[in-house]
Every structure is written in structure tokens, then in C-alpha cells.
Amino acid sequence: MSEVFFPFDPPARTATFLNRPTRFTADIEIDGHRSTAHINSSGQMQELLTPGRTVAVTAASNPDRKTPWNLKLVRVGSGWCSIDSMLPNRLVRAWLTGHHLE
């Protein structure tokens, strides 16, 4: 799958959202394999997190963590919407310091 425009560290990759079994986890499909991603937000987001949507994930820094991915963004139409509650501040900072966001 493709890379995502924002300079995440580690780089974000696209995946397909499958479902949300708990408040803080999502089942995803990435590179043809089913996996689990952590959701850093307790909001319901039912209108955003619908099965089949494209999402952006980053690899967890701890390879032994139960959720090997972090869910960051969800594709909505032709744009992206933040799922990570900490991400909006980072996005604004990147924009203000001259990083190019598409």
C-alpha cells in the first residue's frame, strides 16, 4: 500500500479498516494480512470508522506490544481526518513551521 503525506516517524502506511472490537483497538488489513491497531481516542467516531475505509497507520515502537500498529488517520472523500487525539496539534505545528501538507 502507499505512503501517507504527513511526515510520521515511523512513516505511515495505508490499510483497510475492518471493525472496532474495543474502544481503543481496531482490526485492520495491511499487506493482505489481518492485524490490530491502537486507537488513541475514546470517541465513538461511528461515522468515520466504517468497514472498508482506508486508514493510515504507523508501526508501534515496541514490537512486543499487543497492537503492532497505531491508527492515525482515516480517508474521508479526497481528504484525511485525524483519529489520533494528539495529532491535530502536531499537524498545526508542522504547517506553522513550514512543512508542506497536501
Secondary structure, DSSP 8 states (H G I E B T S, - for coil): --B-SS--SS--EEEEEEEEEETTEEEEEETTEEEEEEES--S--TTT--TT-EEEEEE-S-TTSSS-EEEEEEEETTEEEE-STTHHHHHHHHHHTT----
